[in-house]
Amino acid sequence: MQKKNLIGILIVIVIIIFLVSWSFLDSGGRTSPITEPPQCIASEDCIPLPSECHPHSCMNKEFAEDYVIPEFCTEMFDYGAAYEPEDCGCIESKCVNLNEGRTPEDF
């Protein structure tokens, strides 16, 4: 009788180990959520992505020197692009393009 109990306990332990390891692998190997550091505190921290002619992304101006500004760009105007720092804002600690999704009808 003790041998059956021991086998039952071992089976339960193996199942628990399997379930715990499966949930660890399913989470991408992370045991806790990864949080990104804030990109900005105020809208003044944000500028359009300098490496694009018609940027749809904004970033913290502190890192602008890490990007290469294109020498030539088309003269095309993209209503949804952020061309000026005023086109970017700090929302929930992230730099965002305030023009995203705009069309000619919005002007």
Kinemage of the C-alpha trace (Angstrom):
@kinemage 1
@onewidth
@group {chain A} dominant
@subgroup {mainchain}
@vectorlist {calphas} color= white
{ca met a 1} P 0.000 0.000 0.000
{ca gln a 2} L 2.851 2.415 0.802
{ca lys a 3} L 4.411 1.751 -2.610
{ca lys a 4} L 1.173 2.830 -4.355
{ca asn a 5} L 1.044 6.013 -2.259
{ca leu a 6} L 4.667 6.785 -3.073
{ca ile a 7} L 4.038 6.283 -6.815
{ca gly a 8} L 0.934 8.494 -6.615
{ca ile a 9} L 2.871 11.250 -4.849
{ca leu a 10} L 5.673 11.051 -7.425
{ca ile a 11} L 3.164 11.300 -10.280
{ca val a 12} L 1.590 14.388 -8.681
{ca ile a 13} L 5.028 15.978 -8.216
{ca val a 14} L 5.974 15.301 -11.863
{ca ile a 15} L 2.669 16.822 -13.053
{ca ile a 16} L 3.203 19.931 -10.912
{ca ile a 17} L 6.765 20.359 -12.208
{ca phe a 18} L 5.519 19.961 -15.782
{ca leu a 19} L 2.758 22.556 -15.325
{ca val a 20} L 5.073 25.074 -13.647
{ca ser a 21} L 7.742 24.691 -16.332
{ca trp a 22} L 5.135 24.903 -19.113
{ca ser a 23} L 3.757 28.188 -17.779
{ca phe a 24} L 7.331 29.521 -17.474
{ca leu a 25} L 8.070 28.650 -21.118
{ca asp a 26} L 4.714 30.018 -22.259
{ca ser a 27} L 5.593 33.381 -20.689
{ca gly a 28} L 8.681 33.625 -22.896
{ca gly a 29} L 10.925 32.657 -20.000
{ca arg a 30} L 10.029 35.752 -17.987
{ca thr a 31} L 8.955 35.393 -14.407
{ca ser a 32} L 7.673 38.949 -14.139
{ca pro a 33} L 6.397 41.471 -16.671
{ca ile a 34} L 9.004 43.684 -18.312
{ca thr a 35} L 8.286 47.365 -18.021
{ca glu a 36} L 9.866 49.884 -20.338
{ca pro a 37} L 11.400 53.011 -18.869
{ca pro a 38} L 9.388 56.174 -19.520
{ca gln a 39} L 10.237 57.904 -22.792
{ca cys a 40} L 9.167 61.336 -21.639
{ca ile a 41} L 7.866 63.427 -18.800
{ca ala a 42} L 6.496 66.336 -20.851
{ca ser a 43} L 5.665 66.947 -24.515
{ca glu a 44} L 8.754 69.164 -24.743
{ca asp a 45} L 10.859 65.981 -24.393
{ca cys a 46} L 9.548 64.598 -27.710
{ca ile a 47} L 10.589 65.194 -31.326
{ca pro a 48} L 9.817 63.495 -34.657
{ca leu a 49} L 12.078 60.527 -35.441
{ca pro a 50} L 15.058 62.242 -37.130
{ca ser a 51} L 16.024 59.327 -39.396
{ca glu a 52} L 12.875 59.558 -41.520
{ca cys a 53} L 11.746 62.159 -44.042
{ca his a 54} L 8.060 61.770 -43.153
{ca pro a 55} L 8.199 60.336 -39.614
{ca his a 56} L 5.189 58.646 -38.117
{ca ser a 57} L 7.027 58.066 -34.828
{ca cys a 58} L 8.265 60.370 -32.129
{ca met a 59} L 11.081 59.882 -29.662
{ca asn a 60} L 12.855 61.564 -26.772
{ca lys a 61} L 15.027 64.389 -28.115
{ca glu a 62} L 17.817 63.306 -25.763
{ca phe a 63} L 18.654 60.449 -28.168
{ca ala a 64} L 18.458 62.406 -31.444
{ca glu a 65} L 22.217 62.351 -31.936
{ca asp a 66} L 22.034 58.549 -32.312
{ca tyr a 67} L 20.178 58.951 -35.639
{ca val a 68} L 21.333 59.968 -39.094
{ca ile a 69} L 19.225 62.662 -40.749
{ca pro a 70} L 18.492 61.877 -44.425
{ca glu a 71} L 20.291 64.109 -46.923
{ca phe a 72} L 17.420 64.158 -49.407
{ca cys a 73} L 13.672 63.815 -49.019
{ca thr a 74} L 10.743 64.079 -51.356
{ca glu a 75} L 8.625 67.210 -51.225
{ca met a 76} L 5.559 65.076 -50.681
{ca phe a 77} L 3.452 66.139 -47.689
{ca asp a 78} L 2.087 63.391 -45.454
{ca tyr a 79} L -0.821 64.611 -43.317
{ca gly a 80} L -0.191 61.890 -40.736
{ca ala a 81} L 3.530 62.613 -40.347
{ca ala a 82} L 5.113 64.488 -37.480
{ca tyr a 83} L 7.350 67.151 -39.009
{ca glu a 84} L 7.791 69.546 -36.079
{ca pro a 85} L 8.339 68.962 -32.355
{ca glu a 86} L 4.858 70.396 -31.783
{ca asp a 87} L 3.482 67.410 -33.741
{ca cys a 88} L 4.661 65.117 -30.936
{ca gly a 89} L 3.266 64.780 -27.462
{ca cys a 90} L 3.958 62.889 -24.262
{ca ile a 91} L 1.020 60.632 -23.468
{ca glu a 92} L 1.279 58.086 -20.644
{ca ser a 93} L 5.080 58.604 -20.569
{ca lys a 94} L 5.457 57.752 -24.274
{ca cys a 95} L 6.301 60.053 -27.164
{ca val a 96} L 3.477 59.862 -29.702
{ca asn a 97} L 2.718 61.394 -33.085
{ca leu a 98} L -0.245 63.730 -32.588
{ca asn a 99} L -0.884 63.794 -36.368
{ca glu a 100} L -1.250 60.022 -36.761
{ca gly a 101} L -4.364 59.194 -38.765
{ca arg a 102} L -4.984 62.738 -40.015
{ca thr a 103} L -6.272 63.312 -43.525
{ca pro a 104} L -6.623 66.459 -45.688
{ca glu a 105} L -10.193 66.823 -44.398
{ca asp a 106} L -8.844 67.377 -40.872
{ca phe a 107} L -7.195 70.661 -41.896
